Amino acid sequence: MPALRSPLVHPFSNFDVPHLLGVHAAARPDHPFLIWEPFEGEAKVWSYARFEHEARQVAAGLKKRGVKKGERVLIHLDNCPESLIAWYACAHLGAVAVTTNARSVEDDLVYFSEHAEVVGAITQPRFASLVAAACKRIKWLAVTETDNGAEPEEKNRPPKSESFAALYGDVSDVPMRAPEPMLPVGIQYTSGTTSRPKGVVWTHANALWGAKLCALHEDLRQSDVHLTYLPLFHTNAQSYSVLAALWVGATVVLQPRFSASRFWSVSAKHGCTWTSMVPFCVRALMGQEKPKSHSYRYWGNGISAPPTDDYFGIKTIGWWGMTETITHGIVGDIHLPNRPMSIGKPSPAYEIAILDDNGAPVAPGETGNLLVRGVPGLSLFLEYLNNPEATARTYDDEGYFITGDRVTLGEDGFISFADRDKDMLKVGGENVAASEIERVIMTVPGIQECAVVAKRDPMLDEVPVAFVLVPGGEAAAPKDLAAQIDAACAKGLADFKRPRDIRIVDALPRSTLEKIAKAELRKMVEEA
């Protein structure tokens, strides 16, 4: 791993996240920063001044509960205002927000909380009992009043928990800290090809890098209104949308999740000018009545200039990025034409290499492995939490970050996404490691081996298919084996990670060194 030179003079020297928020709170106190549009309950608006004040109030509450600079707080929430307020409260205090996938099961949360050594947790009524059971070492648990605006079905909080409102304290207890741009500010757990997700650590400088570069790539202005419905526990919503809007002093309209039926009405109500898409959302909107006019200037997606641009009358810029890159390493151009279906060209902020399997640069028209070089802690993530071996292993000898993705370099300089690591699935926009599913399936007695591969899906792009090796095959397997596997996956995996098809076999195709030939399994799935 390349070392971060110190002291390093960089664009965010003597600056950090709370100071960025403070700039806008002072300069544009009444301008709306956050507009909450729940599916149920009351819509709410936070001006820049109000949002900063509430973040500082919650920071005071965290301090009162003993949270110190550098300590970690679990934020396990679906999209809601409290998620953002809590994240920025941690930033103000110098604590680290650990944002976790709201679809996680108990086993996931046990791992996240223990691996990150969180001292407290913030969640919502729907997940309160789950978080209380999984995070046994936390000193406190705060629970929001509603489930993303909706009245909770379960209104009794777990023992020793308190309401989120109880976190609000006296802002005089938390004066502005001196800026510490290299201080960790957030951790997101991201699936890799290992069986357990890795905790990607961002510094304040990382967050500001994402804010500024995303705003530049998206041509954001103070007058923009960014509709945000992708989950805040992912980089897309956190960096591409919220931090980018914050950098320029724009407005964020937040929804609990994507809703095709509400998309155009909410967009019209607030004059939304920007949003970040994924293919699933575009396909869903094709089934809705299109308005005669709208305020959108641009959409961002994984591909530039798709055929749907003409239908919607909106320019889409493509992009590629990862949790580890904070922003887009490859991106389409706002002002110039982009090759349709490409992900764009390298961002000037990174060094991009596309290499063949022997480490040589590919020629135009060829496909190779994508590598990115930047500065750890600034333009690349700081580290994988408590995993220096994985951090070091993910860089090559020349300091390039090895992404695990494969791309094709076009004759025109535009880059197209080709494939990801074969053991990674993309299920409805979520990264899923095949090994994580295999680990859970192998806990079922009687299974000798298993292999998980992707199957194409018209709405989710890919879904998992599990091949389970049992001596003697299906005839010799217990009649309820598939049901046992389903039960194990329901307990040990989030719903989007569970296999959609389980095939019990008496043999698996092999390649060299007796490894399972997953390419053959993928071929079998496609042929079926």
C-alpha positions as CSV (number, residue, x, y, z in Angstrom):
1,M,0.0,0.0,0.0
2,P,1.4,3.4,-0.9
3,A,2.2,5.5,2.2
4,L,0.5,8.9,2.7
5,R,3.1,11.6,2.9
6,S,2.9,13.7,6.0
7,P,2.6,16.6,6.2
8,L,0.7,16.7,2.9
9,V,-0.7,19.9,1.6
10,H,-4.0,19.1,-0.1
11,P,-7.2,20.8,-1.1
12,F,-8.7,20.2,2.3
13,S,-5.9,21.3,4.6
14,N,-7.3,23.0,7.7
15,F,-10.8,22.0,6.7
16,D,-13.2,19.1,7.5
17,V,-16.8,18.1,7.2
18,P,-18.3,20.2,10.1
19,H,-16.5,23.3,8.8
20,L,-18.0,22.7,5.3
21,L,-21.5,22.5,6.8
22,G,-20.7,25.6,9.0
23,V,-19.7,27.6,5.9
24,H,-23.2,27.2,4.3
25,A,-25.0,27.5,7.6
26,A,-23.4,30.9,8.0
27,A,-23.7,32.1,4.4
28,R,-27.1,30.6,3.5
29,P,-28.8,29.9,6.8
30,D,-32.4,29.9,5.5
31,H,-31.7,28.0,2.3
32,P,-33.2,24.4,2.4
33,F,-30.5,21.7,2.7
34,L,-32.7,18.7,3.5
35,I,-36.3,18.1,2.4
36,W,-37.8,14.9,3.8
37,E,-40.5,13.3,1.6
38,P,-41.8,10.2,3.5
39,F,-44.3,7.8,2.0
40,E,-46.3,8.1,5.2
41,G,-46.2,10.9,7.8
42,E,-45.3,14.5,7.6
43,A,-42.9,16.1,5.1
44,K,-40.2,18.3,6.8
45,V,-37.6,20.8,5.7
46,W,-34.3,21.6,7.3
47,S,-32.5,24.8,6.4
48,Y,-28.7,24.8,6.5
49,A,-28.8,26.6,9.8
50,R,-31.4,24.3,11.3
51,F,-29.6,21.1,10.1
52,E,-26.2,22.2,11.5
53,H,-27.8,23.2,14.8
54,E,-29.5,19.8,15.1
55,A,-26.4,17.9,14.2
56,R,-24.5,19.8,16.9
57,Q,-27.3,19.0,19.4
58,V,-27.0,15.3,18.7
59,A,-23.2,15.6,18.9
60,A,-23.7,17.0,22.4
61,G,-26.0,14.0,23.2
62,L,-23.4,11.6,22.0
63,K,-20.7,13.3,24.1
64,K,-23.0,13.1,27.2
65,R,-23.2,9.4,26.6
66,G,-19.4,9.1,26.7
67,V,-18.6,8.9,23.0
68,K,-15.1,10.2,22.4
69,K,-13.2,11.3,19.3
70,G,-12.3,8.3,17.2
71,E,-14.9,6.0,18.7
72,R,-17.5,4.4,16.5
73,V,-21.2,4.6,16.4
74,L,-23.4,2.2,14.5
75,I,-26.1,3.8,12.3
76,H,-28.5,1.1,11.2
77,L,-31.3,2.9,9.4
78,D,-33.3,3.0,6.2
79,N,-33.3,6.5,4.6
80,C,-34.6,9.1,7.0
81,P,-33.5,12.5,8.3
82,E,-32.1,10.9,11.5
83,S,-29.6,9.0,9.4
84,L,-28.0,12.2,8.0
85,I,-28.3,14.1,11.3
86,A,-26.5,11.3,13.1
87,W,-23.8,11.0,10.5
88,Y,-23.0,14.7,10.6
89,A,-23.3,14.7,14.5
90,C,-20.5,12.1,14.6
91,A,-18.4,14.2,12.2
92,H,-18.8,17.2,14.4
93,L,-17.8,15.3,17.5
94,G,-14.9,13.6,15.8
95,A,-16.5,10.2,16.1
96,V,-16.8,7.7,13.3
97,A,-20.2,6.8,11.8
98,V,-20.5,3.1,10.9
99,T,-23.4,2.9,8.4
100,T,-24.7,-0.6,7.8
101,N,-27.1,-2.1,5.2
102,A,-30.6,-2.0,6.6
103,R,-31.3,-5.4,5.1
104,S,-28.7,-7.1,7.2
105,V,-29.6,-10.1,9.4
106,E,-28.4,-10.7,13.0
107,D,-25.3,-12.5,12.0
108,D,-24.2,-9.5,9.9
109,L,-24.8,-7.1,12.7
110,V,-23.0,-9.2,15.2
111,Y,-20.0,-9.1,12.9
112,F,-20.3,-5.3,12.1
113,S,-20.6,-4.3,15.7
114,E,-17.8,-6.5,17.0
115,H,-15.4,-5.8,14.2
116,A,-15.9,-2.1,14.4
117,E,-16.1,-2.1,18.2
118,V,-19.0,0.3,18.2
119,V,-19.8,2.0,21.5
120,G,-23.4,2.8,20.7
121,A,-26.1,2.4,18.1
122,I,-28.9,4.4,16.4
123,T,-31.7,2.5,14.7
124,Q,-35.5,2.6,14.1
125,P,-38.4,0.6,15.7
126,R,-38.4,-2.1,13.0
127,F,-34.8,-3.0,13.7
128,A,-34.6,-2.1,17.4
129,S,-34.9,-5.7,18.8
130,L,-32.5,-7.0,16.2
131,V,-29.9,-4.4,16.9
132,A,-30.3,-4.9,20.7
133,A,-29.8,-8.7,20.3
134,A,-26.9,-8.4,17.9
135,C,-24.9,-5.5,19.4
136,K,-24.4,-6.9,23.0
137,R,-21.4,-4.7,23.9
138,I,-22.9,-1.3,23.1
139,K,-23.3,1.1,26.0
140,W,-26.5,2.8,24.7
141,L,-29.1,2.4,22.0
142,A,-31.2,5.2,20.5
143,V,-34.4,4.4,18.5
144,T,-36.2,6.8,16.2
145,E,-39.9,7.5,16.8
146,T,-41.1,6.3,13.3
147,D,-40.1,3.8,10.7
148,N,-39.0,6.4,8.0
149,G,-42.2,8.4,8.7
150,A,-44.6,5.5,9.1
151,E,-46.0,4.7,12.5
152,P,-44.1,1.6,13.9
153,E,-45.9,-1.7,14.3
154,E,-43.8,-2.4,17.4
155,K,-43.9,0.6,19.7
156,N,-42.1,-0.9,22.7
157,R,-38.4,-0.1,22.7
158,P,-35.9,-2.8,23.9
159,P,-34.9,-2.5,27.6
160,K,-32.3,0.2,28.3
161,S,-32.9,1.9,25.0
162,E,-34.0,5.5,24.5
163,S,-35.6,7.7,21.9
164,F,-33.5,9.4,19.3
165,A,-35.0,12.7,20.5
166,A,-33.3,12.1,23.9
167,L,-29.9,12.5,22.1
168,Y,-30.5,16.2,21.6
169,G,-28.3,18.2,24.0
170,D,-26.8,21.6,24.5
171,V,-24.7,22.8,21.6
172,S,-22.5,24.8,23.9
173,D,-21.1,21.5,25.1
174,V,-19.6,20.7,21.7
175,P,-17.7,23.8,20.4
176,M,-16.3,23.5,16.9
177,R,-13.1,21.4,16.9
178,A,-10.0,22.5,15.1
179,P,-10.1,20.9,11.6
180,E,-8.6,17.4,11.3
181,P,-9.0,16.4,7.6
182,M,-7.1,13.1,8.1
183,L,-9.4,12.0,11.0
184,P,-11.6,9.0,10.1
185,V,-15.3,10.1,9.7
186,G,-17.1,7.0,8.3
187,I,-17.0,3.3,7.7
188,Q,-19.0,1.3,5.2
189,Y,-18.9,-2.4,4.9
190,T,-18.5,-3.6,1.3
191,S,-18.6,-7.1,-0.1
192,G,-15.5,-8.5,-1.7
193,T,-14.5,-11.9,-2.8
194,T,-13.8,-12.9,0.8
195,S,-16.5,-14.4,3.0
196,R,-16.9,-11.4,5.3
197,P,-17.3,-7.7,4.1
198,K,-14.5,-5.3,4.7
199,G,-14.9,-2.1,6.6
200,V,-13.9,0.8,4.2
201,V,-12.6,3.7,6.3
202,W,-13.1,7.2,5.0
203,T,-11.4,10.3,6.4
204,H,-12.9,13.8,6.5
205,A,-10.6,14.6,3.6
206,N,-12.1,11.6,1.7
207,A,-15.6,12.9,2.3
208,L,-14.7,16.4,1.1
209,W,-12.9,14.9,-1.9
210,G,-16.1,13.0,-2.8
211,A,-18.1,16.2,-2.2
212,K,-16.0,18.4,-4.4
213,L,-15.3,16.0,-7.2
214,C,-18.9,14.7,-7.5
215,A,-20.1,18.3,-7.6
216,L,-17.6,19.1,-10.4
217,H,-18.5,15.9,-12.3
218,E,-22.2,16.7,-12.0
219,D,-21.9,20.4,-12.7
220,L,-23.9,21.1,-9.5
221,R,-24.9,24.6,-8.5
222,Q,-26.5,26.2,-5.5
223,S,-29.9,26.2,-7.3
224,D,-29.9,22.5,-7.9
225,V,-32.3,20.1,-6.1
226,H,-30.9,16.5,-5.9
227,L,-33.5,13.8,-5.5
228,T,-32.0,11.0,-3.3
229,Y,-33.7,7.7,-2.8
230,L,-30.8,5.2,-3.1
231,P,-29.7,4.0,0.4
232,L,-27.6,6.3,2.5
233,F,-25.5,3.5,3.8
234,H,-23.9,3.3,0.3
235,T,-21.4,5.6,-1.4
236,N,-23.8,6.6,-4.2
237,A,-26.3,8.4,-2.0
238,Q,-23.8,9.5,0.6
239,S,-21.2,10.9,-1.7
240,Y,-22.6,11.3,-5.2
241,S,-25.8,12.9,-3.9
242,V,-25.7,14.4,-0.3
243,L,-22.0,15.4,0.0
244,A,-22.0,16.7,-3.6
245,A,-25.1,18.9,-2.9
246,L,-23.5,20.0,0.4
247,W,-20.3,21.1,-1.3
248,V,-22.1,23.7,-3.4
249,G,-24.9,24.6,-1.0
250,A,-27.7,22.9,-2.9
251,T,-30.8,21.1,-1.7
252,V,-31.3,17.3,-1.1
253,V,-34.8,15.8,-1.4
254,L,-34.7,12.6,0.6
255,Q,-37.1,9.6,0.2
256,P,-37.2,6.4,2.2
257,R,-36.4,4.4,-1.0
258,F,-37.1,4.5,-4.7
259,S,-40.8,4.7,-5.7
260,A,-41.6,4.7,-9.4
261,S,-45.2,5.8,-8.7
262,R,-44.0,8.8,-6.7
263,F,-41.0,9.7,-8.7
264,W,-42.5,12.3,-11.1
265,S,-44.9,13.9,-8.5
266,V,-42.1,14.4,-6.0
267,S,-39.8,15.7,-8.7
268,A,-42.4,18.2,-9.9
269,K,-43.3,19.3,-6.3
270,H,-39.7,20.3,-5.5
271,G,-38.4,21.2,-9.0
272,C,-35.7,18.4,-8.8
273,T,-32.9,19.0,-11.3
274,W,-30.6,16.0,-10.6
275,T,-30.8,12.4,-9.5
276,S,-28.6,9.3,-9.4
277,M,-30.1,6.3,-11.1
278,V,-29.5,2.6,-11.3
279,P,-30.8,0.5,-14.2
280,F,-33.6,-1.0,-12.1
281,C,-35.0,2.5,-11.5
282,V,-35.0,3.4,-15.2
283,R,-36.7,0.2,-16.2
284,A,-39.4,0.8,-13.5
285,L,-40.0,4.4,-14.7
286,M,-40.6,3.1,-18.2
287,G,-43.8,1.7,-16.9
288,Q,-45.0,5.1,-15.5
289,E,-46.8,7.9,-17.3
290,K,-44.2,10.4,-18.5
291,P,-44.9,14.1,-17.6
292,K,-45.1,16.6,-20.4
293,S,-42.3,18.6,-18.8
294,H,-39.8,18.4,-15.9
295,S,-36.9,20.3,-14.3
296,Y,-34.2,17.7,-14.6
297,R,-30.9,18.8,-16.0
298,Y,-29.1,15.5,-15.8
299,W,-29.3,12.0,-14.5
300,G,-26.3,9.9,-13.4
301,N,-26.1,6.1,-14.1
302,G,-23.7,3.3,-14.8
303,I,-23.8,4.1,-18.5
304,S,-23.8,7.2,-20.6
305,A,-26.5,8.2,-23.1
306,P,-28.7,5.1,-22.9
307,P,-31.6,4.8,-25.4
308,T,-34.0,6.0,-22.8
309,D,-32.5,9.5,-22.8
310,D,-34.5,10.4,-25.9
311,Y,-37.7,9.0,-24.2
312,F,-37.2,11.0,-21.0
313,G,-35.6,14.1,-22.6
314,I,-32.7,14.0,-20.1
315,K,-29.0,13.7,-20.6
316,T,-27.5,10.8,-18.6
317,I,-23.8,10.7,-17.8
318,G,-22.2,7.4,-17.1
319,W,-19.8,6.7,-14.3
320,W,-17.8,4.1,-12.4
321,G,-16.7,4.2,-8.8
322,M,-16.4,2.2,-5.7
323,T,-16.7,2.7,-2.0
324,E,-12.9,2.7,-2.0
325,T,-12.7,5.5,-4.6
326,I,-15.3,7.8,-2.8
327,T,-16.2,9.4,-6.2
328,H,-16.1,8.5,-9.9
329,G,-12.8,7.3,-11.2
330,I,-14.3,7.1,-14.7
331,V,-17.1,9.5,-15.7
332,G,-19.0,10.9,-18.6
333,D,-18.6,14.5,-19.6
334,I,-21.4,16.9,-18.7
335,H,-20.7,19.4,-21.5
336,L,-19.6,17.1,-24.4
337,P,-21.2,14.1,-26.1
338,N,-20.4,10.7,-24.6
339,R,-20.3,7.4,-26.4
340,P,-23.6,5.7,-25.7
341,M,-23.4,2.9,-23.2
342,S,-19.9,3.7,-22.1
343,I,-19.0,4.6,-18.5
344,G,-17.0,7.6,-19.7
345,K,-13.3,8.6,-19.6
346,P,-10.8,8.7,-16.7
347,S,-11.4,11.5,-14.3
348,P,-8.5,13.9,-14.2
349,A,-8.3,13.4,-10.5
350,Y,-7.0,9.8,-10.8
351,E,-4.5,7.7,-12.7
352,I,-6.2,4.9,-14.5
353,A,-4.6,1.7,-15.8
354,I,-6.2,-1.1,-17.9
355,L,-3.8,-4.1,-17.9
356,D,-4.0,-7.6,-19.4
357,D,-3.4,-10.6,-17.2
358,N,0.4,-10.3,-17.7
359,G,0.4,-6.7,-16.4
360,A,0.8,-5.0,-19.8
361,P,-1.4,-2.1,-20.9
362,V,-4.2,-3.2,-23.3
363,A,-4.5,-1.8,-26.8
364,P,-7.7,0.1,-27.9
365,G,-10.4,-2.4,-28.5
366,E,-9.1,-4.8,-25.8
367,T,-10.5,-5.7,-22.4
368,G,-8.3,-5.7,-19.3
369,N,-8.2,-5.3,-15.5
370,L,-9.0,-1.9,-14.1
371,L,-6.6,-0.3,-11.7
372,V,-6.8,3.2,-10.1
373,R,-4.0,5.2,-8.5
374,G,-4.6,8.0,-6.0
375,V,-3.7,9.1,-2.5
376,P,-4.9,6.9,0.4
377,G,-6.9,9.0,2.9
378,L,-7.6,11.7,0.3
379,S,-8.6,10.4,-3.1
380,L,-8.7,6.7,-2.1
381,F,-10.0,5.2,1.2
382,L,-7.7,5.3,4.1
383,E,-7.7,1.5,4.9
384,Y,-9.7,-1.6,5.5
385,L,-10.6,-1.5,9.2
386,N,-8.5,-3.8,11.3
387,N,-7.2,-5.6,8.2
388,P,-3.7,-4.3,7.1
389,E,-3.1,-7.5,5.1
390,A,-6.2,-6.9,2.9
391,T,-5.3,-3.3,2.6
392,A,-1.8,-4.1,1.4
393,R,-3.0,-6.9,-0.9
394,T,-5.4,-4.6,-2.8
395,Y,-2.5,-2.5,-4.1
396,D,0.0,-3.6,-6.7
397,D,3.8,-2.9,-6.7
398,E,3.3,0.5,-8.3
399,G,0.7,1.7,-5.9
400,Y,-2.4,1.1,-8.1
401,F,-5.6,0.0,-6.3
402,I,-6.8,-3.3,-7.8
403,T,-10.5,-2.9,-8.4
404,G,-11.4,-6.4,-9.4
405,D,-13.4,-5.0,-12.4
406,R,-12.7,-5.5,-16.1
407,V,-13.3,-2.8,-18.7
408,T,-12.8,-2.4,-22.4
409,L,-10.8,0.6,-23.8
410,G,-12.5,1.9,-26.9
411,E,-10.7,3.3,-30.0
412,D,-12.3,6.7,-29.2
413,G,-10.9,6.7,-25.6
414,F,-14.2,5.9,-24.0
415,I,-14.3,3.0,-21.5
416,S,-17.0,0.4,-21.3
417,F,-17.7,-1.9,-18.3
418,A,-17.0,-5.5,-19.2
419,D,-17.2,-7.7,-16.2
420,R,-16.5,-7.8,-12.5
421,D,-14.6,-10.4,-10.5
422,K,-16.4,-13.6,-11.4
423,D,-17.1,-14.4,-7.7
424,M,-19.0,-11.1,-7.3
425,L,-22.6,-10.7,-8.1
426,K,-24.6,-7.5,-8.6
427,V,-28.1,-8.0,-7.3
428,G,-30.3,-5.0,-7.8
429,G,-27.4,-2.7,-7.3
430,E,-26.0,-4.5,-4.3
431,N,-22.6,-6.2,-4.4
432,V,-22.8,-9.8,-3.2
433,A,-19.8,-12.1,-2.6
434,A,-20.5,-15.7,-3.8
435,S,-18.2,-16.9,-0.9
436,E,-20.5,-15.2,1.6
437,I,-23.5,-17.3,0.4
438,E,-21.4,-20.4,0.2
439,R,-20.2,-20.0,3.8
440,V,-23.8,-20.0,5.1
441,I,-24.9,-23.0,2.9
442,M,-22.0,-25.1,4.1
443,T,-23.3,-24.9,7.7
444,V,-26.1,-27.3,6.6
445,P,-25.2,-30.9,7.5
446,G,-24.6,-33.4,4.7
447,I,-23.3,-31.0,2.1
448,Q,-19.8,-31.8,0.8
449,E,-19.3,-28.7,-1.3
450,C,-21.2,-25.8,-2.8
451,A,-20.7,-23.2,-5.5
452,V,-22.7,-20.0,-6.1
453,V,-22.9,-18.3,-9.5
454,A,-25.0,-15.5,-11.0
455,K,-28.0,-15.9,-13.2
456,R,-29.3,-13.0,-15.3
457,D,-32.5,-11.4,-14.1
458,P,-34.6,-8.9,-16.1
459,M,-35.2,-6.6,-13.1
460,L,-32.3,-7.2,-10.7
461,D,-29.6,-7.8,-13.3
462,E,-28.3,-10.9,-11.5
463,V,-29.6,-13.3,-8.8
464,P,-27.7,-16.1,-7.0
465,V,-27.9,-19.7,-8.0
466,A,-26.4,-22.4,-5.7
467,F,-25.0,-25.7,-6.8
468,V,-24.9,-28.1,-3.8
469,L,-22.7,-31.3,-4.0
470,V,-24.1,-34.2,-2.1
471,P,-22.7,-37.7,-2.5
472,G,-25.2,-39.7,-4.5
473,G,-26.9,-36.5,-5.7
474,E,-30.5,-35.5,-5.2
475,A,-31.7,-39.1,-4.8
476,A,-29.4,-39.6,-1.8
477,A,-30.0,-36.2,-0.2
478,P,-32.6,-35.6,2.6
479,K,-35.9,-34.7,1.1
480,D,-35.9,-31.4,3.0
481,L,-32.4,-30.4,2.1
482,A,-33.4,-27.5,0.0
483,A,-35.7,-26.4,2.8
484,Q,-32.8,-26.6,5.3
485,I,-30.7,-24.5,2.9
486,D,-33.5,-22.0,2.6
487,A,-33.8,-21.8,6.3
488,A,-30.1,-21.3,6.9
489,C,-29.9,-18.6,4.2
490,A,-33.0,-16.8,5.7
491,K,-31.2,-16.8,9.1
492,G,-27.7,-16.0,7.9
493,L,-28.1,-13.7,4.8
494,A,-29.9,-10.6,3.9
495,D,-32.9,-11.2,1.6
496,F,-31.1,-10.0,-1.6
497,K,-28.2,-12.5,-1.0
498,R,-30.4,-15.6,-0.8
499,P,-30.2,-18.1,-3.7
500,R,-33.2,-18.0,-6.1
501,D,-32.5,-21.5,-7.3
502,I,-30.8,-24.5,-5.4
503,R,-29.6,-27.4,-7.5
504,I,-28.5,-30.6,-5.7
505,V,-25.9,-32.4,-7.8
506,D,-23.6,-35.5,-7.4
507,A,-20.6,-33.8,-9.2
508,L,-19.2,-30.4,-10.0
509,P,-17.2,-29.5,-13.0
510,R,-13.5,-29.1,-12.3
511,S,-10.7,-27.1,-13.7
512,T,-7.0,-27.3,-13.0
513,L,-5.9,-28.1,-9.5
514,E,-9.4,-29.6,-9.0
515,K,-11.0,-26.1,-8.5
516,I,-14.7,-25.8,-9.3
517,A,-15.1,-24.6,-12.8
518,K,-17.6,-21.9,-12.2
519,A,-17.5,-20.8,-15.8
520,E,-19.1,-24.2,-16.7
521,L,-21.8,-23.6,-14.0
522,R,-22.5,-20.2,-15.4
523,K,-22.9,-21.8,-18.8
524,M,-25.3,-24.4,-17.4
525,V,-27.4,-21.6,-15.8
526,E,-27.5,-19.6,-19.1
527,E,-28.5,-22.6,-21.1
528,A,-31.3,-23.5,-18.7
